[in-house]
Amino acid sequence: MKKLIISLIVCAALLIGAASAEGIPRAALPYDITVLERHEGFSVSSEGEWYAQDHALSAILDCVAAGEINASLTKGAAIFGLTLSGNVQTGSLRPEITLYMVAREPLDVKAVTFIADSVSYDIAAVSERTAIGTAPAEKCRLPVTQELLPLLRSISAGSDVRVIVMGTQGVYDSSLTASSSTLESASLRCFSLMDILSGELGIDSYGLWDISADEWMSLYSLEPLSHISDDDKTSLIKPGDRGTAVTELQEKLSKNGFYAGKAELTCGVKTVNAICRAQRYYSLIVTGCADEALIRCLTNPAEPSRDIGRTDAEAVTAGKAKFAPVYWYTAAECRAANGSAGVSVSDSDNTLIIIRGTLNNPSASQLSLNWDITASVTMDGAPFSASLRAVTNGGNGYTTTVLPLAQTEFLITCEVPSAAAENAGEAVLTLSSGGETVTFNLK
């Protein structure tokens, strides 16, 4: 019988440390949302979804509704602030920058760039047309990834910010100063929720960003994407631009197969479509505007970078498959990527210990989880049975079988009393297969 290799890997994207034979890191701590109850728009649904908005943002939107920004007479205005949401059942957090692009004509916003402290943050957006009073606007949601937390800190600390709203129909560009009295600059004071996000909600130790991303896809059909650079966007080619830079861009797009036919005199519909096509191919944020990152890709074309997945390290032998536990956390419910509930507690006084990672079946036979391999969690000497599941269908389902020579994501769930989970002095995961056993401390 082939040996079970239980190996632990570095999960760099989470920045929560590497699991080892001695322990699996905890990815998130339980949080209490009662600290948000006094904030604007706070709500909690029966499914555990919660939401809170900075009250200063609501005050600015009242001014827009009152006509203090006349979108038909000005170039428009970008009003934005920090909003928080998540799910108390799954333990997820979803910070976002909510931006309202108030303008007579919609931009069809695809992304927004914030430049603060000489750092450029590009963020993918999902937008919808709305109205604030009688003022036409686009409401844009910008999911905050772990890499964007320094931006939130810069804004909340009072840094001046340049905002570039990019869409397939145009671009809006504005520089904001914290000391200014304009309504737009007042947006820089709409980040007071950062104190709670960093404090009571513990965003700095939060490691469930993959679950947050799944929920973003389920709720808004948007994959959270961001790109950080020192590009100041001075060479940005926008819809409607004309000149030598546009001609050279069209030539590069044509040479790489993204543009065909006659050249346009301006950065028109064909050019914008070609830009979007190239950005998708090179795994860039799709904006409809050509920046330095796209020009570099077109000048030195190469295959787009792809995530090759997690790899094994520090093998520990014990049976007939390869496991790579990455992290653990507690929650009342574990959901599939499409938002459907997968596993939940049977008693409201209990919680689930959830352990996630990757599983590889190198053998020529099918692997049956909970039969060929079993799991349990011991807390201060008290054993609790656990269940193993393999993730299928792009994260939208679970199974207890793994095909020969297949690799998949896996999760282990163990229902325990909530008090025991939070007060245990020692928690240990035990995996058994083929008469062999291996244990890992849950840090």
C-alpha positions in Angstrom: 0.0 0.0 0.0 1.3 3.4 -0.9 2.0 5.7 2.0 -0.2 8.6 3.0 2.0 11.7 2.8 0.6 14.6 4.9 2.5 17.6 3.9 2.2 21.2 4.9 2.7 24.2 2.7 3.3 27.9 2.7 0.2 29.8 1.9 1.8 33.1 0.9 -1.5 34.7 -0.3 -2.8 34.5 3.2 0.4 35.7 4.9 -0.6 33.7 8.0 2.6 31.6 8.2 3.3 28.1 7.0 1.7 25.0 8.5 4.2 22.4 9.7 4.2 18.9 11.2 3.9 20.7 14.6 0.9 22.8 13.9 -1.7 24.3 11.5 -2.2 28.1 11.8 -5.5 29.7 12.7 -6.8 31.9 9.9 -9.4 34.0 11.7 -10.8 34.8 15.1 -14.5 35.1 15.9 -15.7 38.7 15.9 -18.6 40.6 17.5 -20.6 42.9 15.1 -22.5 44.6 17.9 -19.8 47.3 17.8 -21.3 48.3 14.4 -24.9 48.6 15.5 -24.8 52.4 15.9 -23.4 52.9 12.4 -25.4 54.0 9.3 -27.4 51.3 7.5 -26.4 48.6 9.9 -28.4 45.4 9.3 -28.2 41.7 9.8 -30.2 39.2 7.7 -31.6 35.9 8.8 -28.8 34.2 6.8 -26.1 36.0 8.8 -25.3 38.6 6.2 -24.5 42.0 7.8 -23.7 45.5 6.5 -22.6 48.9 7.8 -21.7 52.2 6.1 -19.7 55.2 7.3 -22.2 57.8 8.5 -20.1 60.6 6.9 -20.6 59.0 3.5 -24.4 59.1 4.0 -24.1 62.8 4.9 -22.4 63.6 1.7 -24.9 61.6 -0.3 -27.6 63.7 1.3 -25.9 66.8 -0.1 -25.8 65.3 -3.6 -29.6 64.5 -3.3 -30.2 68.1 -2.3 -28.6 69.3 -5.5 -25.3 70.6 -4.1 -23.5 68.7 -7.0 -25.2 69.4 -10.3 -24.0 66.6 -12.5 -25.4 68.2 -15.7 -23.3 71.3 -15.3 -20.0 69.9 -14.1 -17.6 67.2 -15.1 -19.2 65.1 -12.3 -17.9 64.0 -8.9 -16.6 60.8 -7.3 -18.0 60.3 -3.8 -16.7 57.3 -1.9 -16.2 55.8 1.5 -15.5 52.6 3.4 -18.3 50.1 3.9 -18.1 46.8 5.7 -20.0 43.6 5.2 -19.6 39.9 6.0 -21.4 36.9 7.3 -21.5 36.0 11.0 -22.3 32.4 10.1 -19.3 31.8 7.9 -17.0 34.2 9.8 -16.2 36.1 6.6 -15.3 39.8 6.3 -15.8 41.8 3.1 -14.5 45.4 3.4 -15.1 47.5 0.3 -14.7 51.0 -1.0 -18.2 52.1 -2.2 -17.9 54.8 -4.8 -20.7 56.9 -6.4 -19.7 58.4 -9.8 -22.1 61.3 -10.1 -22.2 62.4 -13.8 -24.6 63.2 -16.5 -23.4 60.4 -18.8 -22.4 56.9 -17.4 -18.8 55.9 -17.7 -19.6 52.1 -17.5 -17.0 51.9 -14.7 -14.7 48.9 -14.8 -12.0 49.9 -12.3 -10.8 52.7 -10.1 -7.2 53.7 -9.3 -6.3 55.4 -6.1 -2.9 57.0 -5.8 -1.8 57.7 -2.3 1.7 58.3 -0.8 3.2 57.8 -4.3 1.6 54.3 -4.6 -0.9 53.4 -7.2 -3.7 51.0 -6.3 -5.8 49.6 -9.2 -9.1 47.9 -8.1 -11.6 46.0 -10.2 -15.2 47.3 -9.8 -18.7 46.2 -10.4 -21.1 49.0 -11.1 -24.8 49.7 -11.6 -26.7 52.8 -12.6 -28.6 54.5 -9.9 -29.8 58.0 -8.9 -29.1 60.1 -5.8 -32.2 62.3 -5.6 -32.5 63.4 -9.2 -28.7 63.2 -9.8 -27.7 60.3 -12.2 -24.9 58.2 -10.8 -23.1 54.8 -11.0 -22.7 52.9 -7.7 -19.4 51.1 -7.8 -18.3 48.4 -5.4 -14.6 47.9 -5.0 -13.7 44.8 -3.0 -10.7 45.4 -0.7 -8.2 42.6 -0.9 -5.5 42.0 1.7 -3.0 43.9 -0.4 -5.2 47.0 -0.3 -5.2 47.4 3.5 -2.3 49.9 3.3 -4.5 52.1 1.0 -7.3 52.2 3.7 -4.7 53.1 6.3 -3.3 55.9 4.1 -6.7 57.4 3.5 -7.8 57.1 7.1 -4.5 58.7 8.2 -5.4 61.8 6.1 -3.2 61.4 3.0 -4.0 63.3 -0.1 -5.4 61.0 -2.8 -5.8 61.1 -6.6 -8.8 59.2 -7.9 -9.1 57.9 -11.4 -12.4 56.3 -12.4 -12.0 54.2 -15.5 -14.7 53.0 -17.8 -15.3 52.0 -21.4 -17.1 55.3 -22.0 -14.6 57.6 -20.4 -12.4 58.5 -17.5 -12.8 60.8 -14.5 -9.7 62.1 -12.8 -9.6 64.1 -9.6 -7.0 65.0 -7.0 -8.4 65.3 -3.4 -6.8 67.0 -0.4 -7.9 66.2 3.1 -7.9 69.9 4.1 -10.2 70.9 1.2 -13.8 71.8 2.0 -15.3 70.3 -1.2 -17.8 67.5 -1.1 -15.4 65.3 -3.0 -12.6 65.8 -0.6 -14.9 65.1 2.2 -14.9 61.5 1.0 -11.4 61.2 2.6 -13.2 61.5 5.9 -15.5 58.6 5.2 -13.1 55.9 6.5 -13.8 56.0 10.3 -14.8 52.3 10.1 -11.2 51.5 9.6 -10.7 51.7 13.4 -13.3 49.0 14.0 -12.0 46.9 11.0 -8.4 47.0 12.5 -9.6 46.7 16.1 -12.7 44.7 17.0 -12.9 42.9 13.7 -9.3 41.9 13.6 -8.6 42.4 9.9 -4.8 42.2 10.4 -5.0 38.6 11.5 -7.9 37.7 9.1 -6.9 34.8 6.8 -10.2 33.8 5.1 -9.7 36.0 2.0 -10.4 33.0 -0.3 -13.9 32.7 1.4 -14.4 36.4 1.0 -13.6 36.1 -2.7 -16.1 33.2 -3.1 -18.8 35.3 -1.5 -18.0 38.3 -3.8 -18.4 36.0 -6.8 -21.7 34.6 -5.4 -23.2 38.0 -4.5 -21.9 40.3 -7.3 -20.3 38.0 -10.0 -17.0 39.8 -9.4 -13.6 38.3 -8.7 -11.7 40.7 -6.3 -8.7 41.9 -8.2 -6.1 44.5 -7.4 -2.8 45.7 -8.7 -0.2 47.8 -6.9 2.6 49.7 -8.6 4.4 53.1 -8.8 2.7 53.9 -12.2 1.4 57.5 -11.8 -0.9 57.1 -14.8 0.6 60.1 -16.7 0.8 58.0 -19.9 -2.7 56.5 -19.5 -4.5 56.2 -22.8 -8.2 56.8 -22.4 -11.4 56.4 -24.5 -11.5 59.5 -26.8 -7.8 60.2 -26.8 -6.0 60.8 -30.1 -2.4 61.3 -31.3 0.8 59.3 -31.7 0.4 57.3 -28.5 -3.0 56.0 -29.7 -1.6 55.1 -33.1 1.4 53.2 -31.5 -1.0 51.4 -29.2 -3.2 50.3 -32.0 -0.1 49.0 -33.9 0.9 47.0 -30.8 -2.6 45.6 -30.3 -2.7 44.6 -34.0 0.7 43.0 -33.9 -0.4 40.8 -31.0 -3.8 39.9 -32.5 -6.1 42.0 -30.4 -7.0 44.6 -33.0 -7.9 44.2 -36.7 -8.9 46.3 -39.7 -8.5 50.0 -40.3 -6.9 52.1 -37.6 -9.1 54.6 -35.8 -8.1 58.2 -35.5 -9.0 58.1 -31.8 -9.2 55.6 -29.0 -12.6 54.6 -30.1 -14.9 51.6 -29.6 -12.6 49.1 -31.6 -9.5 50.2 -29.6 -11.3 50.1 -26.3 -12.6 46.6 -27.1 -9.0 45.5 -28.1 -7.6 47.0 -24.8 -10.1 45.0 -22.8 -9.3 41.8 -24.8 -5.6 42.2 -24.2 -6.1 43.0 -20.5 -8.1 39.8 -20.0 -5.5 37.7 -21.9 -2.6 39.1 -19.8 -4.5 38.7 -16.5 -4.6 42.4 -15.9 -7.6 44.3 -14.4 -9.9 45.1 -17.3 -10.4 48.9 -17.5 -10.7 49.9 -21.1 -7.7 52.2 -20.6 -4.1 51.4 -21.6 -1.5 51.9 -18.9 2.1 51.1 -18.5 1.4 47.5 -17.4 -0.5 46.7 -20.7 2.1 48.5 -22.8 4.8 46.3 -21.3 2.9 43.2 -22.0 2.3 44.2 -25.6 5.9 45.3 -26.1 7.3 42.1 -24.6 4.5 39.5 -25.2 4.6 36.4 -23.1 2.2 33.8 -21.9 -0.1 35.2 -19.1 0.8 34.2 -15.6 -1.4 31.5 -14.2 -1.8 30.1 -10.6 -0.3 26.7 -10.7 -1.8 25.9 -7.3 -0.4 24.8 -4.0 2.7 22.6 -3.9 3.7 20.1 -1.2 6.6 20.5 1.3 7.8 18.8 4.5 6.2 15.4 3.9 5.0 13.4 6.8 4.0 9.8 6.0 0.8 8.0 7.1 -1.3 6.1 4.6 -2.5 6.3 0.9 -2.9 10.0 -0.2 -1.3 13.4 0.1 -2.9 16.0 2.3 -1.7 19.6 2.7 -3.6 21.3 5.5 -3.3 25.1 5.2 -5.3 26.8 7.9 -8.2 26.3 10.4 -10.9 28.6 11.8 -14.3 28.4 13.6 -17.7 29.3 12.2 -21.3 28.2 12.5 -21.5 27.3 8.8 -19.2 26.3 5.9 -20.6 27.3 2.5 -19.8 26.3 -1.0 -18.4 29.0 -3.4 -21.8 29.6 -5.0 -23.2 30.5 -1.6 -25.2 27.4 -0.9 -24.7 26.0 2.6 -22.6 22.9 2.8 -22.2 22.1 6.5 -23.7 23.8 9.5 -24.0 23.3 13.3 -26.8 21.2 14.6 -26.9 23.2 17.9 -26.7 27.0 18.2 -24.4 26.5 21.3 -21.9 24.7 19.1 -19.4 25.8 16.5 -17.5 24.1 13.6 -13.8 23.7 13.6 -13.0 23.9 9.9 -9.7 22.9 8.4 -8.9 23.6 4.7 -6.2 22.5 2.4 -5.4 20.4 -0.7 -5.6 16.6 -1.2 -3.8 14.5 -3.8 -4.6 10.9 -4.6 -1.5 9.5 -6.3 -2.8 5.9 -6.5 -4.6 4.1 -9.3 -7.7 3.4 -7.1 -10.5 5.7 -5.9 -10.1 7.2 -2.5 -13.0 7.1 -0.1 -12.9 9.8 2.6 -14.1 8.9 6.1 -13.3 5.2 5.2 -9.8 5.0 3.8 -8.9 8.1 5.9 -10.6 9.2 9.1 -10.2 12.4 11.1 -10.9 13.5 14.7 -10.1 16.6 16.8 -9.1 16.3 20.5 -9.6 19.3 22.7 -7.9 19.2 26.1 -8.1 15.4 25.9 -11.7 15.2 24.8 -12.1 13.6 21.4 -14.6 14.8 18.8 -15.3 13.0 15.5 -14.7 14.9 12.2 -15.8 14.6 8.6 -13.7 14.9 5.5 -15.0 16.3 2.2 -13.4 17.0 -1.2 -14.4 20.2 -3.0 -15.9 19.7 -6.5 -17.4 21.7 -9.3 -15.2 24.7 -9.0 -15.9 25.0 -5.2 -19.6 24.7 -5.6 -20.1 21.2 -4.2 -18.6 18.5 -2.0 -18.0 14.8 -2.3 -16.5 12.0 -0.2 -14.7 10.3 -3.0 -11.5 11.3 -4.9 -10.7 9.8 -8.3 -7.4 8.1 -9.0 -4.5 10.5 -9.7 -6.7 13.5 -8.9 -5.9 16.6 -6.8 -8.6 18.7 -5.2 -9.3 21.1 -2.4 -10.5 19.5 0.8 -12.1 20.5 4.1 -12.4 18.8 7.5 -15.3 19.8 9.8 -15.8 19.0 13.4 -18.7 20.2 15.6 -17.7 21.1 19.1 -19.2 23.2 22.0 -18.4 26.9 21.3 -17.0 27.4 24.8 -14.7 24.4 24.4 -13.4 25.8 21.1 -12.5 29.2 22.5 -11.2 28.1 25.9 -9.3 24.9 25.0 -5.7 24.9 26.1 -4.8 22.3 23.5 -6.5 21.2 20.2 -5.1 18.4 18.0 -6.1 17.1 14.6 -5.6 13.4 14.1 -5.7 11.7 10.7 -5.6 7.9 10.5 -5.1 5.7 7.4 -3.9 2.1 6.8 -3.2 1.6 10.5 -1.0 4.7 10.7 -1.8 7.9 12.5 -0.4 11.5 12.4 -1.3 14.5 14.6 -1.2 18.2 14.2 -1.6 21.0 16.8 -4.2 23.6 15.9 -2.4 26.8 16.7 
